[in-house]
Amino acid sequence: MPLIVVPTPVGNMEDITLRALRVLREADIIACEDTRRTKKILSRYNIRTPLISCHAFNERERAETLLERLGRGETVALVSDAGTPGISDPGFEMIRRAREADFVIDVLPGATAFVPALLLSGFPPQPFFFEGFLPKKRGERRRRIEYFRALEGCGLLYLSPHGAESVVIDLIDILGDREAALVREISKIFQESISGTLSTILGRIRDGSVRGEMVLVLGPAAAGECPPGPGWEDEAGRLCADGLTDREVVKKVSEEYGIAKNTVKRFLHCKERDQGVS
């Protein structure tokens, strides 16, 4: 029998399909991220299917149990706390393992946060790039943001309430004060879409007026835009003046600021060329 991936509401409890409710009711077991949250949905619709936890910390172990149940001919429904499992929530490992074992898999269409945010932003919806959550470590995060420079179209990020400020600061440092929209509390009573620039959004985050789960939509880069990342270029110049080799400068700046090594190398090459001309 199949593994069925079932999206659940991201905000409003009514944002669930009739098909999803039928699958949850008919499944032999529901693998869920947090049994307490899933019970609220099941209680709302009078569904009594047994639950088993399958979250970020036990997904590999739990996959073995669920594969055994699939092998016995049971139907397993897979849900996360909100939205579609496997996107930015647990679920991908289970899906991958079921595919490798040649079990039938079905993924139901349904709720996800980034599609409403993209359309609410007012930016052209095609093309777009979905990133999800950026790395928590600053160096890794900045290296990932550096990649956004070459992208066409919009970029979509998930922001947690506690880490939003540092992410937006890094975005401004590397991409410049790009147009953006912050959409929070999607499908809930206090849903809000804030448009402006990244610095406008940073101000709202700092004054504490935006809370809850957020999706940040980065507007497309302006034609020919290649915004400088303030700070790292000055640091690279200072290290050169201190007598460090290009290799040492590239290593230090890349690790400290999260700038791609090739970007630092290009900067040093241009700097040396300009100095030669002068």
N, C-alpha and C positions, 0 to 999 in steps of 0.2 A: 504493500500500500504506500501512498505517497507521503512525502514531507511537503506541507503546504505553508508557505510564508504569508502571514496575514498582517497587513497594516492596521494599526489602531489609531484612534484620534490623537492629534497633537494638541488639542485644546478642548473644543466643544465635544461632549460625549455623543452628540448626534452625527458626528463626522465618521461614520462607519457604515460600510455597505451591507445590504441585505445578504449578499453572498458571504461576506466575512462572518456575519453572525451565524449563518447556517453551518459554515465550516467549523467554527468554534464549538457549536452545539453538537455536531456529529463526530468530531474527532475523538479518538480514544484517550489522548492526553494532549495538554497544551504546555509547551516549553516556553517559559516567560522569564523576562529579566528580573522582575520583582513581583513575587506572588501577591503582595499586598495591593499593589496598584492594579494588577490584572483582575484581582477579585472584585474591585469596584466596577469595572466594566461588565464582568460576567453577572454580578448581582443586579446591575441596572437592567440587563436583558434576560434575567432569570435562566442563566446558563450554569449547569452544574458539572461540567467536564473537569476531571482531575487536573491539577497543576503540578509542574516540576520546574524548579529554578534552573535557568541557563543564562548566566551573566558573564561579564568580562573576566571574572576570577576563576570560574569553574567550567568554562565552555569546552575546553579540550577534553576534560574528564567526563563531562556530561554527554558529550557527543557519542562516546562509546555506549552509554546506556540507551540513548535514543536510537542509535543504529541497530542495536539488538532488538528494540521494540519494532522498528521498521521491518527487520528481518522476520519477525513473527507475524507479519501481516497487519500490524496496527497502523492507523493513520495518526501522524504527529503534526499538530499545528504549532508553528513557531511565531511568537510575537515578541515585541520589545515594549518598553514602557510607553512609548509614543512614536508614531510614524512607522516607517517600513524597516524591519530588521535588516541588519547587514550594511546599511548606508553609513551612519555614524554611531550606530548602536551595535551590541553583540548580535551575532547571527551568521556572519560570513563563514566562520570556521565550520559551523554545523552544515551549512549549505555546501561548502566545498567537500566535506567528508562524505556527505550523502551522494554527491555527484561521482566521486571516486569509487564509491561502492555500487554504482549503477542503480540507485533507487530513483523512482519517479519523483520529480520535484515540480511543484507549481508555485508561482508567485502571483498573488492577487494584486490588482491595481488598487490604489487607495491613498490614504493621507501621507503627506510628507511636507516638511516645512519650507524647503527652498523654492519650490515652484510658486506658491503664493507670494513669497517675498520678491522673487524676480519680477513678477508682473506688477506688484504694488510699487516697485521702485520707479516705474516709468521709463526705465532704460530699454533700449532695443534688446529683445530677448534672444536674438540669435546673432552670433554664437555666444555661448556662455561657458564658463569653467567652474565646476563645483569642487571646492577644496575640502569643505567640512571644517573640523577643528584643526588649527595649526599646532605644531609641536609646542610643548610647554617650555622647553629649554630655549633660552633666548637666541643662542647661536644657531641652533637648528631652525628655529622659527624665521630668523632673518635670512638664512640661506634659502628657505622655501619662498619667502616673499620676493626675494631677488628674481626668482623664476617668473613672477607675474609680469615683469617688465616686458617680456617678449610676447605676452598673450594678447590676442585680439578679443574684443567683446568684453562682457561683464565677468567679474569674479565673485563667487558666492562663498562666504565663510560663516561658520557657526561660532558664536561667541558665548562663553560662559559668563555669568554675572561677575565673578571674582577676577577674571583675567582679561576683561575687555579693554581696560585702559592701556595696559602694556602692549597689547596687540595693535591697537590703533596708533599708538606712538611709533611703533616700528614701521607700520604701513606708511605714515607720513614721512618718516626719515628716508625710506627707500624709494617710495613711489611718488612723493610729493603730495600736495594737498588736493588730491583727486576728488572729483564729484562722487558722491556715495549716498546710499540710503540705508538706514537702520530700521529693521522691522522687528518688533518685539511682541511677545505674547500672542502669537498667531492663533487665530480662531477662538480666542478667549475674550472676555468682556472688555478688558483693557488693551485690546490690540491697538498698536500705534505704528505709524510709518513716519520716520523723520528723514527729510531730504535736505541736502546741502553739500558741504564738503566734509572731508575727514576731520578737519579742525572743528567744524560745527558740531559734529557727532561727538568728538572728544570732549568738548565743553559740556554737552548734555550728560555724558557718562560721569564726568568729574563732579558735576553738581548734584549727582544722586537722583536725578529725575527719571532715569530709565533703569528698570529692573527686570528680572525674569530672563527667560531664554530669548536669545536674539539671533537674527540672521543679518549679516552685513553684506550689502550688495555694492561692489566697487564698480563705478561707471567705467566705460571704455576709455582707454588712454587717448589723449588728443593726438591728432595726426603729427607724426614726427617727434612725439614726446619721449624723452629719455631722462626722467627726472634724476637729479643728483641725490645721493644719499649723504646729507651733511654730517661732517665729523670724521668719517673714515679717510677721506682724501687728505685732510689736514694732518691726520695721524700718520698716514703713509709718508707724506712729505717730511714730517718731523723725524721719523725713523730713518729715512734716507739721509737726512742732514746729520744724524747721529753716527753715520757710517755703516749701518747695517746693509748687507747684500740684498739684492732684489728678492732672492729666495726667502730670506729671513723676514723681509717686510711683508711679502705675500702671505706667509704662514701666520704671522702675528695678527695682521689686519683681518684675514679671513676668519681666524678663530675668535677674535674679540668682537667683531662687528657682524659676523654672519654673512659677509660678502663673498660671492663666488670667487675662487682663486683666479679664474680667467679674467674677471672684471678688474681685479687689482692689477694683474699683469698688463692689461691694456692701458690702464691709467698710468702705470710707471713707464710704459713704452712711449705714450704720448708726451709725458712730462720730459723724458730724456730727449725726444725729438724736438720739442719746443725749445728746450735749453740749448740744443745744438744750433738751431736756427738763429737764436738771439746771440 
